[in-house]
C-alpha cells in the first residue's frame, strides 16, 4: 500500500466531498454532509501517516487504494 502524507490525505478527502470543519493543533477535523461523525487527520508537515492511521482513515472514509 502506498503511504501518503496527512496533507495529501486531506486533499483526497476534500475530493471525495469531505470538508475541513476545524483545526486543533496539527490535527485537521474533516466532516461530510449529514454524517454524524468526523475524521481526524494528523498533519505534521509532509511527514507520512503511520500505516495503521492511514488504514483507519481510509476505512472510515470508505476509500480504497485506487483513491490514493
C-alpha positions as CSV (number, residue, x, y, z in Angstrom):
1,X,0.0,0.0,0.0
2,X,1.2,3.5,-0.9
3,X,1.8,5.6,2.2
4,X,0.9,9.2,1.9
5,X,1.2,12.4,4.0
6,X,-1.5,13.9,6.1
7,X,-1.6,16.9,3.7
8,X,-2.3,14.6,0.7
9,X,-5.0,12.7,2.7
10,X,-6.8,15.9,3.4
11,X,-6.7,16.7,-0.4
12,X,-8.1,13.3,-1.2
13,X,-10.8,13.6,1.3
14,X,-11.8,17.0,0.0
15,X,-12.0,15.5,-3.4
16,X,-14.5,12.9,-2.1
17,X,-16.8,15.5,-0.6
18,X,-15.3,15.9,2.9
19,X,-14.7,19.4,4.2
20,X,-12.4,21.0,6.8
21,X,-14.5,21.7,9.9
22,X,-11.7,23.0,12.1
23,X,-8.1,22.5,13.1
24,X,-7.0,21.6,16.6
25,X,-3.2,21.9,16.8
26,X,-1.8,19.8,14.0
27,X,-5.0,17.7,13.5
28,X,-7.5,18.5,10.8
29,X,-11.1,17.6,11.6
30,X,-13.0,16.6,8.5
31,X,-16.8,16.3,8.1
32,X,-19.1,15.4,5.3
33,X,-22.7,16.4,4.8
34,X,-25.2,14.9,7.3
35,X,-22.8,12.2,8.6
36,X,-22.8,12.2,12.4
37,X,-19.0,11.5,12.7
38,X,-15.8,13.2,11.8
39,X,-12.4,12.1,10.6
40,X,-9.2,13.4,12.3
41,X,-6.2,13.6,10.1
42,X,-2.8,14.4,11.7
43,X,-0.9,16.9,9.5
44,X,2.7,17.2,10.5
45,X,4.3,19.0,7.6
46,X,5.0,16.5,4.8
47,X,5.6,13.5,7.1
48,X,3.9,10.3,6.0
49,X,1.0,8.9,8.0
50,X,1.6,5.8,10.0
51,X,0.2,2.7,8.2
52,X,-2.4,1.9,10.9
53,X,-3.6,5.5,11.0
54,X,-3.9,5.7,7.2
55,X,-5.8,2.4,7.1
56,X,-8.2,3.6,9.8
57,X,-8.9,6.9,7.9
58,X,-9.4,5.0,4.7
59,X,-11.8,2.6,6.2
60,X,-13.8,5.3,7.9
61,X,-14.0,7.4,4.7
62,X,-14.7,4.4,2.6
63,X,-11.6,4.8,0.4
64,X,-9.6,2.2,-1.4
65,X,-6.0,2.0,-2.7
66,X,-7.1,3.3,-6.1
67,X,-8.2,6.6,-4.5
68,X,-4.7,7.3,-3.4
